[in-house]
Amino acid sequence: MTTQHAVNIEAIIKAEITAQLGFDPDNPPTQVSDIQAAEVLGAKKTTLAVWRSTGRYNLPFVKVGRLVRYRVSDLAAFLARRTADHTGEVC
């Protein structure tokens, strides 16, 4: 996948995240809460907490005190990296 293609996919995913969370597409947020990030990923908030503490997935987050936020751009990049068009099995 070319770099330009990856950037286009991430932009599409960012727009989908914005729409899924009900934000204005003309003024999307730069960061979302851990609850909103979990909704986008189809995971539980506690699952994200485990990922943060174990480093299981390379999903950057911002933490100030107890407040945890995820950049929409990081969520889009994460989903783009994890997007596959086959399982690798040969039929």
C-alpha positions in Angstrom: 0.0 0.0 0.0 1.4 3.4 -1.0 1.8 6.1 1.6 -0.8 8.3 -0.3 -3.2 5.4 -0.3 -2.8 4.9 3.4 -3.4 8.6 4.1 -6.6 8.5 2.0 -7.8 5.4 3.9 -7.1 7.1 7.3 -9.0 10.2 6.2 -12.0 8.0 5.2 -11.8 6.2 8.6 -11.6 9.5 10.5 -14.7 10.7 8.7 -16.5 7.4 9.6 -15.4 7.8 13.3 -16.7 11.3 13.4 -20.1 10.2 11.9 -20.3 7.2 14.2 -19.9 9.3 17.3 -22.4 11.9 16.0 -20.0 14.8 15.6 -20.3 17.6 13.1 -18.1 16.5 10.1 -17.2 20.1 9.4 -15.8 20.5 13.0 -14.6 17.1 14.1 -12.9 16.6 17.5 -9.2 16.0 17.7 -9.6 13.8 20.7 -12.3 11.5 22.2 -12.8 9.9 25.5 -11.9 6.3 26.3 -15.6 5.4 26.3 -16.0 6.9 22.8 -12.8 5.2 21.6 -14.1 1.8 22.9 -17.4 2.4 21.0 -15.5 3.1 17.8 -13.4 0.0 18.2 -16.3 -2.2 19.3 -14.5 -3.0 22.5 -15.1 -2.3 26.2 -13.6 0.6 28.1 -11.9 -2.0 30.4 -10.4 -3.7 27.4 -8.7 -0.4 26.4 -7.4 -0.1 29.9 -5.8 -3.5 29.7 -4.3 -2.6 26.3 -2.8 0.6 27.8 -1.4 -1.2 30.8 0.1 -4.2 28.9 1.0 -2.5 25.7 -0.7 -5.3 23.8 -1.5 -3.1 20.8 0.3 0.0 19.6 -2.6 2.4 20.2 -1.3 5.8 21.4 -3.3 7.6 24.0 -3.1 10.9 26.0 -3.2 10.8 29.7 -3.4 13.8 32.1 -4.0 12.7 35.6 -6.8 10.2 35.5 -8.2 11.6 32.2 -7.5 9.4 29.2 -8.1 10.6 25.6 -7.5 9.1 22.2 -6.7 11.2 19.1 -9.1 10.5 16.3 -6.1 10.4 13.9 -4.5 7.7 16.1 -7.7 5.6 16.1 -8.0 6.0 12.3 -4.3 4.9 11.8 -4.8 1.9 14.2 -7.9 0.8 12.3 -6.2 1.3 8.9 -3.2 -0.9 10.1 -5.5 -3.6 11.3 -7.7 -3.6 8.1 -7.2 -6.8 6.0 -8.8 -8.1 2.9 -8.0 -11.8 3.5 -6.9 -14.1 6.3 -3.8 -15.3 4.6 -5.2 -18.8 4.0 -4.9 -20.3 0.6 -8.0 -22.1 -0.7 
